[in-house]
Amino acid sequence: MYDVITIGAATQDVFLQSKGFHLLHSPRLKRTCECFPLGEKINVERIDFATGGGATNAAATFCNLGFKTTAVAKVGYDSSGDAVREDLRARRIPVSWVARAKKGTTGYSAILLTAHGDRTALIHRGVSAQIGAGDIPWKNLSARWIFVTSLAGNMKLLKRLFTAACARGIRIAFNPGMQELRRGLADMRAHCGAAHVLFLNRQEASVLAGGVRDIRRLRRALHPHFQNAVVVTDGKKGAWYWDEARFLFARALRVNVVNSTGAGDAFGSGFISGILRWRDPVRALQLATLNAAGTIQRMGAKRGLLTRMPSRKELQHVNVTRL
C-alpha cells in the first residue's frame, strides 16, 4: 500500500526568461498583460527545461519527504514523455502507472518570464487531457491518501475516483483546475464534495463562489458545500485553512521569487505531507509554506522542493494565527 497516489497531469516545461518581456496594464482588457513587440526578435537570457504537471510535482514532494508514493498520469511516445518517465525513475518513483498514449503528444508548457519573475504560461495539455477510466489502476488503488489534480474537467471520472476512494477508506486531497471549477459550485459539490481537503488559490475560490473575494465571505460561501477542510492560497500574502472547528492563517515567507510555477502543487503536497506526519493543520501549513517558498526561489517546479522533513525550529519560522 502506498502512502500517497498522485493523479493528474505530467508535462515537459520550458522556461524562457527575457528582459524583453514587459508588464503593461490594459484599461480596455482590465488586466495586466505580459507584452513584447510584434515582429521583433527578442533575446532570451535564460532557458531551462524541466518536467512538471500536478501529478509529478506532488509526487516529488511526497517522495522527498519519505513517503511511499507513485503517480498516475499519461504521456505520449515522444522525447517529452521519455523525460517525464526518466525524471520519475531518477527520484525512485514507480512509472508503471504512467500510461503512454499511442496517439498524441505529451503535455508541454512554455513559461515566459520577465526579469522579475512574473510569468505567462502557454500550455499544450496533450494526452494529459485524455486521461480516462482505463488509465486508473482500480484493482490496485490502495493508499492512505490520493492527491488528485486537474483531470481536464472529466467530472464523471472524478466522481468514480472519489466513490472508489471513499469505499476503500482512502482520504482524498483535491486541487481542481479551471475546467472543473467552471462547472460551477453545484456540480463541484455533487462530484467532489467528499474531498477531505480541497485546495484552491484565491482567484479559483472566487470563481467557485460567484465572484466573492473577501476571505470570510468565501468561507461562508464554500463551507456548506465542502464541510471537511478547505485551503485557500494567496501568493505573497499567505494561506488560509478552515474546517468545522478551526480557521487559520499562515503568513507567507519573504523570499526572492524566481518563478512561481508549481507553487500550488508544492503547497498542497507539503500540506498533506504534514497531515501524514503530524495530523496537525498548523504544522501542515508551516510545512506547506516552507515547501512552496523553496520552489519559487528556483527555476522549475521541483528543484527547490524540500528534501527532508524540517525541524520544529524551522517550522516555527512560519507564523500561523487562529482567526
Buried (B, 14 or more C-beta within 10 A) or exposed (E): EBBBBBBBBBBBBBBBBBEBBBEEEEEEEEEEEBBEEEEEEEEBEEEBEBBBBBBBBBBBBBBBBEBBBBBBBBBBBBEBBBBBBEBBEEBEBBBEBBBBBEEBBBBBBBBBBBEEBBBBEEBBBBBBBBBEEEBBEEEEBEBBBBBBBBBBBBBEBBBBBBEBBEEEEBBBBBBBBEBBBEBEBEBBBEBBBBBBBBBBBBBBBBBBBEEBEEBEEBBEBBBEBBEBBBBBBBBEEBBBBBBEEEBBBBBBBEEEBBBBBBBBBBBBBBBBBBBBBBEEBBBBBBBBBBBBBBBBBBBBBBBBBBEEBBEEEBBEEBBBEEE
